[in-house]
Each structure stands twice: as structure tokens, then as C-alpha cells.
Amino acid sequence: MKTQLIQLDPSDDVISVRDKMGWSQTSRILLVWPEQGQILTRRLDLLLLQRHSSTLGAQLALVTHSTKVQENAEVLHIPVFTDSRQAQATRWRGRRRKPFNIKRLNPAPDVAELRIKHQPLKTSWQEHAVIRYSLFGLSITALLSLVFFFLPAAKIQLKAERQAQTVRLPVRASAAFATVNLAGELPASYQRVVVEGRASMPTTGSMLIPGEPAIGAATFTNLTSKAVRVPQGLIISTLDANPMHFFTSKAGLVSPGPGRTLTVPIQALTPGEAGNLDPGSLSAIEGELGLSLSVTNMYATHSGSDVRAPAPRAQDRQALLRQLSSTLKASALTDLENSLGEGDLLFTSSLKLGETLEETYSPGNGLPGDQLDLTLRLAYQAMVVTADTLEALAIPVMDGSLAEGLVPVPGTLFMTHSGFSEPDEEGAVSWELSIQRTIRVDIITDEAVHLAAGQSVEAAADRLAGNLPLADEPVVVISPAWWPRLPYLRMRILMTIE
């Protein structure tokens, strides 16, 4: 009997195996499991494949070494073989399952008959025309009533009487205060800003600086029996605590034998009058030649000179520091003002220098120069009171003096300040605070809506103007515009009070 052999892959599942079985045209299908990997180990997987095989009209068998698959196949009566050759040479046990055939147990119901059967019977009073027309009329009346109540809408704008409220009180602010005191004490904080600048000015002083180096002659004496060469550039010096150094400007050779001498020209390493030495001042030789030679200057060195050059004085530095510090202080004040939030108050009298971060002069101290440059970086600080802190004092004070029946108009609070003092010993600043705002008569919205509900536009405007303290005529708008009266339903009236 012809058999379709299907080799399974380790990645196969029920769907992919069913697709492979769909190409079979034989009466027997043999599924061969892969050597590696565990696939289709559930009993449900084999059941689905068995059913699909039945729908194809073929008998299903397996070639697998998986114990779990073999157990599931035994339960489902699916033949299992050790290899494909045995499967093809052996008759398979079991019967092929017939394709599933789903039969209707009950005939389809008659829809028309069911509709008639379940349709409610009409009672006799529903057949009367008078009752039917009456119910229709009631429905129309109810619908019109809903339209009458919910269709119209109105907007009313009122402008209440207004007046100004002003309060003046003395206040103090300090970083030592922790909370707002209605007696006039406000907590403040110090804000810090760092400013940097550079400035220069001509120097007004002078100083002596080295000009020409001193020159002379040095006599070298041989201390050995051999000739000794004196190289050009050999350094000789005095034996002082701050030795003066010279170098040989010409090379020479000292003849062999102790006491033999050689005189060569020398020049001071450092220019200036300090190089003009007395005879016999030079006696030290740098390097190993000091073991073979001795040296001295038989004559005084000469021609060393100093020259006068422009240089900054202490007064120049002080003047430049004052000038740049003043400029940076003004810059710091501007930076602090720009960093304030809206309504914050800066006490300019409290501005002070907190720290000098950098102070660099060029040229440095003791150096010449015709221009003095200064780089300065300073940290300033000043006391600030925030807008929230000011309002925490102003609003309770204003509300405490507000008459009954009046309410403040939002967004009209305004404060002015005058007479700032210098910080006292405690660091507190005193001044006079003037608080202003606009107040209006408190109009109860529900009362105003009650006066206007169900009235015509003219009647509503007259009733509102006659019963409420208004600064101007009320504005009443009905929607739709052709509707004769304001809504009776109060929720359909929008009231705004300026």
C-alpha cells in the first residue's frame, strides 16, 4: 500500500505539520520525528493531527523514539514504529477514522411562525382611536415642554459698583525673621551674584631697572702640573649669600704648572649696577674646573648700569581697584534686579560685597610697566523679599479692614514702597508699605438669576438694575435670539459679574 512519508523538523508545530499533510494523495501518512528536539509532545497535538488525517481519508502512523509521544499515541490508537522501513513493510493496525460529519439533530425553526407566536396580543383598549390620539397628544406636549425648558439659554453680564481700598503700614524685613507677622515683620533672604570685570589705567610711578651688564677681567691660576683649558661661558661667582654670577666671554688655555695664570674677559649674567664689583670679589668656579683652577678679578668690574622706567605705584592700584569695584557694584545691582521674580522686592541699601574671588594686577608688584591692568571677580549679596511674602502680609491686612458686603476684585492688588532705611544692627530694613486694591459689592449669583428667570429681556434688565447695586446697565442676551423670554430653568442662565 502506498505510504506518504513526511520528515518533521525540530521547529515544526501542529499547523506546519497539517500543511505538510495536506499535500498527501495516499491512503497512509507516516510522520517521522527528528532525532533532536522535543516536538508535538501533547496529546492534543496528536489528536488534532489524527483528525486531520481522517478528513483527508488517510491512516496515520508515527516513527519516533520519544517515550511521551509513544504513550500519547498508544492512548489514541495510533501505530508507532521504530523506523520508516518497518512502517512501510508492516500492515497498520486500527481503522481509519471516517471524516467528521456534523448532522443537524433538529430542523431549522420557522422564523415567521416564531414571530407570530411570541408577538404580544393587543388589548382591546389600545384599539380605540381616542386613546391612541390622546397618548400621541400627551407625547407631543411633553416634547414641547422639554424644548420650552431646555432649548432657550441666556447670558447675563453684570458690572457691580466698585471702589478703592487703601492701607498704609510701617514694615520691617530681615533675614532673622522666620515667618510673616501681621504687625509688619517680613522674612527676607540674601541673594548672591558674581560679577567680573577688567580695567586699566596709565601708571604714574617709576623704578630703576637693570640696563647694561657689568664687564671686567678674571685671572685663572693653574693648580696642577697640566695645562687646563678655560671654555667660553664658564660661570664664576662671588661667595655671598646672594652671589653675583659672571661668565667668560672668551676661551683660553692655562699653561701647565702650578701658579701659571691666564686672564680672560668676563660679563655679568644679570644686567645692572649690582654687577660693578670690587677687586677680588670673584672667587668661585662652577663645575669640576674648580678643582684645577682658582679665580679672582684683579680689577673692579665696571659699566653695569640701571635705567629708570615707568612703574605702577600703590596709589595706582588703589585707584584702579576703587574704579572697577564701583563699576562691578552697579553691574551686580542690575543683575540682581533682572533676576527678581514678578513682584519681588530688592533692598538696594542692603547690597554689600560678600567675597573677593579674584584680584589680579598686571604688571605684578615690583615690576615696571607704563599701564596697569586689573582683573577683578567679586561676589555681592543683597536682601530680597518675595512677592508671595508681601502678599501673605498685605491680603490679611486688607481683608481685616474690609467692610461687610464687599469683596475684592481679583488681580487688582497693587503695592508701593517708600522710605527704605539702611540695614540696622540686626540687619533689618524699615520702610512704609502702601497697599491698594479695587473692591466691589458682593452680588449673590443665585439671587440675580432668580430675578431674571422667565422674564423678557427688558423686564429682566429692569429688575436687575432696580434690585442690585450695579455700576452700569446689565447686558442680557437670549439664545436663540427670537425666543421671547429668559429660561425658567436656572441652570440655563449663565451669570458673569465683573
C-alpha positions as CSV (number, residue, x, y, z in Angstrom):
1,M,0.0,0.0,0.0
2,K,1.4,3.4,-0.9
3,T,2.6,5.5,2.0
4,Q,3.4,9.2,2.2
5,L,6.5,9.7,4.4
6,I,6.8,13.2,6.0
7,Q,10.1,14.1,7.8
8,L,9.4,16.5,10.6
9,D,11.7,19.4,11.6
10,P,12.6,20.4,15.2
11,S,10.8,23.7,14.6
12,D,7.5,22.1,13.4
13,D,4.2,22.6,15.2
14,V,0.7,21.3,14.6
15,I,-0.1,24.0,11.9
16,S,3.1,23.4,9.9
17,V,2.6,19.6,10.1
18,R,-1.0,19.9,8.9
19,D,0.2,21.9,6.0
20,K,2.7,19.2,5.0
21,M,-0.1,16.5,5.3
22,G,-2.4,18.5,3.1
23,W,-0.2,17.6,0.0
24,S,-0.6,13.9,0.6
25,Q,-2.5,11.8,-2.0
26,T,-2.0,8.4,-0.4
27,S,-4.1,6.4,2.0
28,R,-1.4,6.2,4.6
29,I,0.7,9.0,6.1
30,L,3.8,8.3,8.1
31,L,5.2,11.1,10.3
32,V,8.9,10.7,11.2
33,W,10.1,12.6,14.3
34,P,13.6,14.3,14.2
35,E,16.4,12.8,16.3
36,Q,17.0,16.0,18.1
37,G,14.4,18.2,19.9
38,Q,11.0,17.5,21.5
39,I,8.0,18.5,19.4
40,L,4.3,17.6,19.5
41,T,4.5,16.1,22.9
42,R,1.0,17.0,23.9
43,R,-1.8,14.5,23.4
44,L,-3.9,17.3,21.9
45,D,-1.3,17.7,19.2
46,L,-1.6,14.1,18.1
47,L,-5.4,14.2,18.4
48,L,-5.6,17.2,16.0
49,L,-3.2,15.5,13.5
50,Q,-5.2,12.3,13.7
51,R,-8.5,14.2,13.0
52,H,-6.9,16.0,10.1
53,S,-5.6,12.7,8.7
54,S,-9.2,11.3,8.9
55,T,-10.6,14.3,7.0
56,L,-8.0,13.5,4.3
57,G,-9.2,9.9,4.2
58,A,-5.8,8.6,5.2
59,Q,-4.5,6.4,8.1
60,L,-1.8,8.0,10.4
61,A,1.3,6.4,11.9
62,L,4.4,7.6,13.7
63,V,8.1,6.9,13.7
64,T,9.5,8.3,17.0
65,H,11.7,7.4,19.9
66,S,10.1,9.9,22.3
67,T,8.5,8.0,25.2
68,K,6.0,10.7,25.8
69,V,4.8,10.8,22.2
70,Q,4.6,7.0,22.2
71,E,2.4,7.0,25.3
72,N,0.0,9.6,23.8
73,A,-0.1,7.6,20.5
74,E,-1.0,4.4,22.5
75,V,-3.9,6.1,24.1
76,L,-5.2,7.4,20.7
77,H,-4.6,4.0,19.0
78,I,-2.1,5.5,16.5
79,P,0.5,2.9,15.3
80,V,4.2,3.7,16.3
81,F,7.2,2.2,14.6
82,T,11.0,2.3,15.2
83,D,11.9,3.2,11.7
84,S,10.3,4.0,8.4
85,R,11.3,0.7,6.7
86,Q,9.4,-1.3,9.3
87,A,6.4,1.0,8.9
88,Q,6.2,0.5,5.2
89,A,6.6,-3.2,5.4
90,T,4.0,-3.8,8.1
91,R,0.3,-3.6,7.9
92,W,-1.0,-0.9,10.2
93,R,-3.5,-1.8,12.9
94,G,-6.6,0.1,13.7
95,R,-9.2,1.6,11.3
96,R,-9.2,4.8,9.5
97,R,-11.4,7.3,11.1
98,K,-14.2,8.5,8.9
99,P,-14.3,12.2,8.2
100,F,-16.3,14.1,10.7
101,N,-19.9,14.7,9.6
102,I,-21.9,17.1,11.6
103,K,-25.6,16.4,11.3
104,R,-28.3,18.6,12.5
105,L,-30.3,17.0,15.2
106,N,-33.2,19.4,14.9
107,P,-34.6,21.0,11.7
108,A,-34.2,24.8,11.4
109,P,-37.1,26.7,13.1
110,D,-39.7,28.6,11.2
111,V,-38.9,32.3,11.9
112,A,-42.2,33.7,10.8
113,E,-44.1,31.2,13.0
114,L,-41.9,32.1,16.0
115,R,-42.5,35.8,15.4
116,I,-46.3,35.3,15.4
117,K,-46.2,33.0,18.4
118,H,-44.2,35.5,20.6
119,Q,-46.0,38.7,19.4
120,P,-48.0,40.1,22.4
121,L,-51.7,40.3,22.0
122,K,-53.1,43.7,21.8
123,T,-55.6,44.6,24.5
124,S,-58.9,45.9,23.5
125,W,-58.4,49.5,24.8
126,Q,-55.4,50.0,22.6
127,E,-57.6,49.6,19.6
128,H,-59.7,52.8,20.4
129,A,-58.7,55.8,18.3
130,V,-59.5,58.3,21.1
131,I,-57.0,56.7,23.4
132,R,-54.4,56.5,20.7
133,Y,-54.7,60.2,19.7
134,S,-54.7,61.2,23.4
135,L,-51.5,59.4,24.0
136,F,-50.0,61.0,20.9
137,G,-51.0,64.4,22.1
138,L,-49.5,63.9,25.5
139,S,-46.3,62.8,23.9
140,I,-46.2,66.0,21.8
141,T,-47.0,68.1,24.8
142,A,-44.2,66.5,26.8
143,L,-41.8,67.0,24.0
144,L,-42.7,70.7,23.7
145,S,-42.3,71.1,27.4
146,L,-38.8,69.7,27.3
147,V,-38.0,72.1,24.4
148,F,-39.5,75.0,26.3
149,F,-37.4,74.3,29.4
150,F,-34.1,73.2,27.8
151,L,-33.9,74.9,24.4
152,P,-33.5,78.6,25.4
153,A,-30.4,79.8,27.1
154,A,-29.3,83.2,28.4
155,K,-26.2,85.1,29.3
156,I,-26.3,87.9,31.8
157,Q,-23.3,90.2,32.4
158,L,-23.4,92.5,35.5
159,K,-20.9,95.2,36.4
160,A,-21.0,95.7,40.2
161,E,-20.3,99.0,41.9
162,R,-16.6,99.4,42.6
163,Q,-14.4,101.5,45.0
164,A,-10.8,101.7,46.0
165,Q,-9.3,100.3,49.2
166,T,-6.0,101.7,50.6
167,V,-4.0,100.7,53.6
168,R,-0.6,102.1,54.7
169,L,1.6,100.5,57.4
170,P,5.2,100.5,58.5
171,V,7.1,97.2,57.9
172,R,10.5,95.7,58.6
173,A,12.3,92.9,56.7
174,S,15.2,90.9,57.9
175,A,16.8,87.5,57.3
176,A,16.4,86.9,61.0
177,F,12.6,86.8,60.8
178,A,11.3,83.3,60.2
179,T,7.6,83.9,59.4
180,V,5.3,86.7,58.4
181,N,4.0,88.8,61.3
182,L,0.8,90.9,60.8
183,A,2.4,93.5,63.0
184,G,4.7,94.3,60.0
185,E,7.6,91.9,60.1
186,L,8.6,90.1,56.9
187,P,11.2,87.3,56.5
188,A,13.8,88.1,53.8
189,S,16.7,86.2,52.2
190,Y,20.0,87.1,50.7
191,Q,20.5,86.6,47.0
192,R,24.1,86.3,45.7
193,V,25.5,87.3,42.3
194,V,29.1,87.0,41.0
195,V,30.4,89.8,38.6
196,E,33.7,90.0,36.8
197,G,35.4,92.9,35.0
198,R,38.7,94.2,33.7
199,A,40.1,97.8,33.8
200,S,43.4,99.6,33.0
201,M,45.0,102.9,33.6
202,P,48.4,104.6,32.9
203,T,51.0,104.2,35.6
204,T,52.2,107.3,37.5
205,G,55.3,105.9,39.2
206,S,58.8,104.9,38.1
207,M,61.5,102.5,39.2
208,L,65.1,101.6,38.4
209,I,65.6,98.5,36.3
210,P,68.8,96.9,35.2
211,G,70.2,98.3,32.0
212,E,73.7,97.3,30.8
213,P,75.6,94.3,32.3
214,A,78.9,94.9,34.1
215,I,82.2,93.7,32.4
216,G,85.7,93.1,33.5
217,A,88.5,90.5,33.5
218,A,89.1,87.3,35.5
219,T,92.5,85.8,36.3
220,F,92.6,82.0,36.4
221,T,95.6,80.2,38.2
222,N,96.6,76.7,37.5
223,L,96.7,74.4,40.5
224,T,98.0,71.3,38.6
225,S,101.0,70.4,36.5
226,K,99.0,70.1,33.4
227,A,97.6,72.6,31.0
228,V,93.9,73.5,31.7
229,R,91.5,74.8,29.1
230,V,89.1,77.6,30.2
231,P,86.0,77.3,28.0
232,Q,83.9,80.2,26.8
233,G,80.7,80.6,29.0
234,L,82.4,79.2,32.2
235,I,80.4,80.5,35.2
236,I,82.2,82.2,38.1
237,S,80.7,83.9,41.1
238,T,81.1,85.6,44.5
239,L,80.7,83.7,47.7
240,D,78.0,86.0,49.1
241,A,74.6,84.8,50.4
242,N,73.2,86.2,47.1
243,P,76.0,85.6,44.7
244,M,76.6,87.6,41.6
245,H,77.4,85.5,38.6
246,F,79.7,86.2,35.6
247,F,80.6,84.2,32.6
248,T,83.7,84.1,30.5
249,S,83.2,85.8,27.1
250,K,86.3,84.2,25.6
251,A,88.0,80.8,25.8
252,G,91.7,80.3,26.8
253,L,94.4,77.8,27.9
254,V,96.3,78.0,31.2
255,S,99.9,76.8,30.8
256,P,100.9,73.7,32.7
257,G,102.4,74.0,36.1
258,P,101.2,75.3,39.5
259,G,100.9,79.1,39.6
260,R,100.7,79.7,35.9
261,T,97.9,82.2,35.1
262,L,95.5,83.3,32.3
263,T,93.4,86.4,32.2
264,V,90.1,86.4,30.1
265,P,87.3,88.9,29.7
266,I,84.1,88.3,31.7
267,Q,80.5,89.7,31.7
268,A,77.8,89.7,34.4
269,L,74.8,87.4,33.8
270,T,72.4,89.9,35.3
271,P,72.5,93.5,34.0
272,G,72.6,96.5,36.3
273,E,74.8,98.4,38.7
274,A,74.8,95.4,41.1
275,G,77.4,93.8,38.8
276,N,80.0,96.5,39.5
277,L,82.2,94.6,42.0
278,D,85.3,95.5,43.9
279,P,88.7,93.8,43.1
280,G,88.9,90.2,44.5
281,S,85.2,89.7,44.8
282,L,85.0,86.8,42.4
283,S,86.5,83.6,43.8
284,A,84.2,80.6,42.9
285,I,84.2,78.4,39.8
286,E,81.2,76.3,39.0
287,G,81.8,72.7,37.9
288,E,84.8,70.4,38.0
289,L,87.3,73.1,36.9
290,G,87.1,74.4,40.4
291,L,89.4,71.5,41.4
292,S,92.1,72.5,38.8
293,L,91.9,76.3,38.8
294,S,91.4,79.2,41.1
295,V,90.0,82.6,40.0
296,T,89.9,86.2,41.1
297,N,89.2,89.6,39.5
298,M,92.4,91.7,39.8
299,Y,90.5,94.8,38.9
300,A,86.9,96.0,39.7
301,T,84.2,95.2,37.2
302,H,82.6,98.2,35.6
303,S,80.0,99.6,33.1
304,G,77.0,97.9,34.9
305,S,74.1,100.5,34.9
306,D,70.4,100.9,35.9
307,V,67.8,102.9,34.0
308,R,64.6,104.5,35.2
309,A,61.3,103.0,33.8
310,P,57.6,103.7,34.4
311,A,56.0,101.5,37.0
312,P,52.7,101.4,39.0
313,R,52.5,102.9,42.5
314,A,50.4,101.6,45.4
315,Q,48.1,104.6,44.8
316,D,47.6,103.5,41.2
317,R,46.4,100.1,42.4
318,Q,44.1,101.6,44.9
319,A,42.6,104.0,42.5
320,L,42.1,101.3,39.8
321,L,40.5,99.0,42.4
322,R,38.0,101.7,43.6
323,Q,37.1,102.5,40.0
324,L,36.5,98.8,38.9
325,S,34.8,97.9,42.2
326,S,32.3,100.8,41.7
327,T,31.5,99.6,38.2
328,L,31.1,96.0,39.3
329,K,28.8,97.0,42.2
330,A,26.5,98.8,39.7
331,S,26.6,95.7,37.5
332,A,25.8,93.4,40.4
333,L,22.8,95.6,41.3
334,T,21.5,95.4,37.7
335,D,22.0,91.6,37.6
336,L,20.1,91.1,40.9
337,E,17.2,93.3,39.7
338,N,17.0,91.3,36.5
339,S,16.9,88.0,38.4
340,L,13.9,89.0,40.5
341,G,10.6,87.4,40.0
342,E,7.5,89.5,39.3
343,G,6.6,91.4,42.4
344,D,9.8,90.6,44.4
345,L,11.3,93.5,46.3
346,L,15.1,94.1,46.3
347,F,16.6,96.3,49.0
348,T,19.4,98.2,47.2
349,S,20.6,99.7,50.5
350,S,21.5,96.1,51.7
351,L,23.8,95.5,48.7
352,K,27.3,94.6,50.1
353,L,30.5,92.8,49.0
354,G,30.4,89.3,50.1
355,E,33.7,87.9,48.8
356,T,36.6,88.8,46.5
357,L,37.1,85.8,44.3
358,E,39.9,87.2,42.2
359,E,42.1,90.3,42.2
360,T,45.0,90.1,39.7
361,Y,47.2,93.1,38.7
362,S,49.5,93.2,35.7
363,P,52.3,94.0,35.9
364,G,52.8,92.4,39.3
365,N,54.2,94.1,42.4
366,G,57.8,95.3,41.8
367,L,57.7,95.1,38.0
368,P,57.8,98.0,35.6
369,G,55.1,98.9,33.1
370,D,53.5,102.0,31.6
371,Q,50.0,100.6,32.0
372,L,48.4,98.9,35.0
373,D,45.7,96.2,34.3
374,L,43.3,94.7,36.9
375,T,41.1,91.6,36.6
376,L,38.5,91.5,39.4
377,R,35.8,89.0,40.3
378,L,33.6,89.8,43.2
379,A,30.6,88.2,44.9
380,Y,27.9,90.7,46.0
381,Q,24.7,89.9,48.0
382,A,21.5,91.8,48.8
383,M,18.4,91.2,50.8
384,V,15.2,90.3,48.9
385,V,11.5,89.8,49.9
386,T,9.4,87.7,47.6
387,A,6.0,88.7,46.2
388,D,4.4,85.8,48.0
389,T,5.7,87.0,51.3
390,L,4.5,90.5,50.6
391,E,1.0,89.2,49.7
392,A,1.0,87.0,52.8
393,L,1.1,90.2,54.8
394,A,-0.9,92.5,52.5
395,I,-4.0,90.3,51.8
396,P,-4.8,89.5,55.5
397,V,-4.4,93.2,56.5
398,M,-6.7,94.3,53.6
399,D,-9.3,91.6,54.4
400,G,-9.3,92.6,58.1
401,S,-10.3,96.2,57.2
402,L,-12.9,95.1,54.5
403,A,-16.5,96.1,55.2
404,E,-19.3,93.5,55.1
405,G,-20.9,93.0,51.8
406,L,-17.8,93.9,49.8
407,V,-15.4,91.6,48.0
408,P,-12.0,92.2,46.4
409,V,-11.7,92.3,42.6
410,P,-9.1,89.6,41.6
411,G,-5.9,90.9,40.0
412,T,-6.2,94.5,41.3
413,L,-3.8,94.3,44.3
414,F,-1.0,96.8,44.0
415,M,1.8,97.8,46.4
416,T,4.1,100.7,46.6
417,H,7.2,101.2,48.8
418,S,8.9,104.3,50.1
419,G,11.5,105.4,52.7
420,F,13.9,102.4,52.7
421,S,16.3,102.7,55.6
422,E,19.9,101.4,55.8
423,P,20.2,98.0,57.5
424,D,20.3,98.4,61.3
425,E,22.5,96.5,63.7
426,E,20.2,93.4,63.3
427,G,20.3,93.7,59.5
428,A,16.7,94.8,59.3
429,V,15.4,97.3,56.7
430,S,12.4,99.5,57.5
431,W,10.0,101.3,55.1
432,E,6.4,102.3,54.6
433,L,4.2,99.9,52.6
434,S,1.2,101.3,50.7
435,I,-1.4,98.6,49.6
436,Q,-4.2,99.3,47.1
437,R,-6.8,97.2,45.5
438,T,-10.3,97.5,44.0
439,I,-13.3,96.2,45.8
440,R,-16.9,95.7,44.7
441,V,-20.3,95.0,46.1
442,D,-20.8,91.3,46.7
443,I,-23.7,90.2,44.3
444,I,-25.2,86.8,45.1
445,T,-25.5,84.9,41.8
446,D,-28.5,82.8,42.8
447,E,-30.4,85.9,43.7
448,A,-29.6,87.6,40.4
449,V,-30.7,84.5,38.4
450,H,-33.9,84.4,40.4
451,L,-34.7,88.0,39.5
452,A,-34.2,87.3,35.7
453,A,-35.6,83.8,35.2
454,G,-38.7,83.6,33.0
455,Q,-38.6,87.4,32.2
456,S,-38.3,89.2,28.9
457,V,-35.0,90.9,28.2
458,E,-36.4,94.4,29.1
459,A,-38.1,93.2,32.3
460,A,-35.0,91.2,33.4
461,A,-32.7,94.2,32.9
462,D,-35.1,96.5,34.8
463,R,-35.4,94.0,37.7
464,L,-31.7,93.5,38.0
465,A,-30.9,97.3,37.8
466,G,-33.6,98.1,40.4
467,N,-32.7,95.5,42.9
468,L,-28.9,95.2,42.7
469,P,-26.1,97.8,43.2
470,L,-24.8,98.0,39.7
471,A,-22.3,100.4,38.1
472,D,-23.8,100.0,34.7
473,E,-26.8,98.6,32.9
474,P,-26.9,94.8,32.8
475,V,-26.3,93.1,29.5
476,V,-28.9,90.3,28.8
477,V,-28.6,88.0,25.7
478,I,-31.0,85.2,24.9
479,S,-30.2,82.2,22.6
480,P,-31.9,81.7,20.2
481,A,-32.4,85.5,19.7
482,W,-36.1,85.1,18.7
483,W,-37.1,83.4,22.0
484,P,-39.4,85.8,23.9
485,R,-38.3,85.1,27.5
486,L,-35.3,84.0,29.5
487,P,-35.3,80.3,30.5
488,Y,-37.3,79.2,33.6
489,L,-34.7,76.6,34.2
490,R,-32.0,78.5,36.2
491,M,-29.2,76.2,35.1
492,R,-29.7,77.5,31.5
493,I,-28.8,81.1,32.7
494,L,-25.1,81.9,32.7
495,M,-24.3,84.8,35.1
496,T,-21.0,86.7,35.0
497,I,-20.1,89.6,37.4
498,E,-17.3,92.0,36.6
